[in-house]
């Protein structure tokens, strides 16, 4: 059996190549146009059984800013130069306001007091008393057991912490933190 090899003319090869190229381009354009026109299908979400999730209440950024400003205003009214920090339920900083003239150490101290207050859902002045029976509490990273931090609660659960640092005493710091928390209840 012999196979005869056919040879296409140059013109026929160019015409055939152009036709194939046009077909490939039309197919590609059609696929792109179809993808652009139709939204991509979302992957199927798997549902979890009831009772395996929880809803967390959080303080809004506006409320956190309002509380921080109220605490700073209370301190400034008495001539104190402080920093105020508000952290969320997880201890992450939401707002920090450093008052004019507040010392450089006050920034971190305010954040750590707020973190400590929300972590134990207690004022840091109360937590200082716990150190007598559990002195290792102070070794927990990120905490500061000095008066000046108060928790903010909703439905008896902590949703934020407010920390103030820079006044001459922890009692004053806590007074200003409480003023910030009280502003949320108005």
C-alpha positions as CSV (number, residue, x, y, z in Angstrom):
1,X,0.0,0.0,0.0
2,X,1.5,3.2,-1.0
3,X,0.7,6.5,0.5
4,X,0.8,9.5,-1.7
5,X,1.8,12.6,0.0
6,X,-0.2,15.6,-0.9
7,X,1.5,18.9,-0.8
8,X,-0.6,22.1,-0.3
9,X,0.3,25.2,-2.2
10,X,1.7,28.1,-0.2
11,X,-1.6,30.0,-0.6
12,X,-3.6,27.0,0.6
13,X,-1.3,26.6,3.7
14,X,-1.7,30.3,4.5
15,X,-5.5,30.2,4.1
16,X,-5.7,27.0,6.2
17,X,-3.5,28.5,8.9
18,X,-5.5,31.7,9.0
19,X,-8.7,29.7,9.3
20,X,-7.3,27.6,12.2
21,X,-6.0,30.7,13.9
22,X,-9.4,32.5,13.6
23,X,-11.2,29.4,15.0
24,X,-8.8,29.3,18.0
25,X,-9.2,33.0,18.6
26,X,-13.0,32.8,18.4
27,X,-13.0,29.9,20.9
28,X,-10.8,31.7,23.3
29,X,-12.8,34.9,23.0
30,X,-16.0,33.0,23.6
31,X,-14.6,31.4,26.7
32,X,-13.4,34.7,28.1
33,X,-16.7,36.4,27.3
34,X,-18.7,33.6,28.9
35,X,-16.6,33.8,32.0
36,X,-17.0,37.6,32.2
37,X,-20.7,37.4,31.7
38,X,-21.5,34.7,34.2
39,X,-20.4,35.1,37.8
40,X,-18.2,32.3,39.1
41,X,-20.0,29.7,41.0
42,X,-19.2,29.8,44.7
43,X,-17.8,26.7,46.1
44,X,-20.4,24.7,48.0
45,X,-20.4,25.7,51.6
46,X,-20.6,22.9,54.1
47,X,-22.9,23.6,57.0
48,X,-21.9,22.8,60.5
49,X,-24.2,21.1,62.9
50,X,-26.2,23.3,65.4
51,X,-24.4,24.1,68.6
52,X,-20.9,24.2,67.1
53,X,-20.7,28.0,66.7
54,X,-21.0,31.0,68.9
55,X,-21.7,34.7,68.4
56,X,-19.4,37.2,70.0
57,X,-20.5,40.7,71.1
58,X,-17.9,43.4,70.3
59,X,-17.6,47.1,71.1
60,X,-17.8,49.2,67.9
61,X,-14.9,51.3,67.0
62,X,-17.1,54.4,67.4
63,X,-17.9,53.3,71.0
64,X,-14.3,52.6,71.7
65,X,-13.3,56.0,70.5
66,X,-16.1,57.6,72.6
67,X,-14.9,55.8,75.7
68,X,-11.2,56.7,75.1
69,X,-12.1,60.4,74.5
70,X,-14.2,60.5,77.7
71,X,-11.4,59.0,79.8
72,X,-8.9,61.5,78.2
73,X,-11.3,64.4,78.8
74,X,-11.7,63.4,82.5
75,X,-7.9,63.3,83.0
76,X,-7.3,66.6,81.2
77,X,-10.0,68.3,83.2
78,X,-7.9,67.6,86.3
79,X,-4.6,68.6,84.6
80,X,-3.3,65.0,84.1
81,X,-1.3,63.9,81.1
82,X,-2.3,60.4,80.3
83,X,-2.6,57.8,77.5
84,X,-5.9,55.9,77.1
85,X,-6.1,52.5,75.3
86,X,-9.2,50.5,74.5
87,X,-8.8,46.8,73.6
88,X,-11.4,44.4,72.2
89,X,-12.5,41.1,73.8
90,X,-9.4,39.4,72.3
91,X,-7.1,42.0,73.8
92,X,-6.3,43.6,70.5
93,X,-6.0,47.4,70.5
94,X,-8.9,49.2,69.0
95,X,-8.1,52.8,69.9
96,X,-5.2,54.5,71.7
97,X,-5.2,58.3,72.5
98,X,-2.0,59.7,73.8
99,X,-2.7,63.0,75.6
100,X,-0.5,66.0,75.0
101,X,2.5,65.7,77.3
102,X,1.9,62.1,78.3
103,X,5.1,60.2,79.0
104,X,6.5,57.6,76.6
105,X,6.0,54.7,79.0
106,X,2.2,55.5,79.3
107,X,1.4,54.2,75.8
108,X,2.4,50.6,76.5
109,X,1.2,50.7,80.1
110,X,-2.3,51.8,79.1
111,X,-2.5,49.0,76.5
112,X,-1.3,46.3,79.0
113,X,-3.7,47.5,81.7
114,X,-6.6,47.3,79.3
115,X,-5.5,43.9,78.1
116,X,-5.2,42.7,81.7
117,X,-8.7,44.1,82.7
118,X,-10.4,42.4,79.7
119,X,-8.5,39.1,80.2
120,X,-9.8,38.6,83.8
121,X,-13.0,40.7,83.5
122,X,-11.9,42.7,86.5
123,X,-10.4,46.0,87.4
124,X,-6.6,45.9,87.6
125,X,-6.7,47.4,91.1
126,X,-8.6,44.2,92.2
127,X,-6.2,42.0,90.3
128,X,-3.2,43.5,92.2
129,X,-4.7,42.0,95.4
130,X,-4.7,38.6,93.8
131,X,-0.9,38.7,93.3
132,X,-0.6,38.1,97.1
133,X,-2.0,34.5,96.7
134,X,-0.8,34.0,93.1
135,X,2.4,36.0,92.5
136,X,3.1,34.2,89.2
137,X,0.1,36.0,87.5
138,X,2.4,38.9,86.9
139,X,4.5,36.7,84.6
140,X,1.8,36.3,82.0
141,X,3.0,38.1,78.9
142,X,1.2,41.3,78.0
143,X,-0.3,41.9,81.4
144,X,0.3,44.7,83.9
145,X,-1.0,44.4,87.4
146,X,-1.2,48.1,88.3
147,X,-4.4,50.0,88.9
148,X,-5.8,51.8,85.9
149,X,-7.6,49.2,83.8
150,X,-11.3,48.4,83.8
151,X,-13.3,45.9,81.8
152,X,-16.4,46.8,79.8
153,X,-19.1,44.2,79.8
154,X,-22.3,43.5,77.8
155,X,-24.7,40.8,79.1
156,X,-22.2,40.1,81.9
157,X,-19.4,39.1,79.4
158,X,-16.3,41.2,78.8
159,X,-16.3,43.0,75.4
160,X,-13.5,45.4,75.9
161,X,-10.9,46.8,78.4
162,X,-10.0,50.4,79.0
163,X,-6.6,51.2,80.3
164,X,-5.2,54.6,81.4
165,X,-1.6,55.3,82.4
166,X,0.4,58.4,83.2
167,X,-1.3,60.0,86.2
168,X,0.7,60.2,89.4
169,X,-1.3,57.2,90.9
170,X,-3.0,54.1,89.7
171,X,-6.1,55.2,91.5
172,X,-6.3,58.3,89.3
173,X,-5.7,56.2,86.2
174,X,-8.5,53.9,87.2
175,X,-10.8,56.9,87.9
176,X,-10.3,58.1,84.3
177,X,-10.7,54.6,82.9
178,X,-14.0,54.3,84.8
179,X,-15.1,57.6,83.3
180,X,-14.5,56.2,79.9
181,X,-16.5,53.1,80.7
182,X,-19.3,55.2,82.1
183,X,-19.6,57.2,78.9
184,X,-20.7,54.0,77.1
185,X,-23.7,53.7,79.4
186,X,-25.1,57.1,78.7
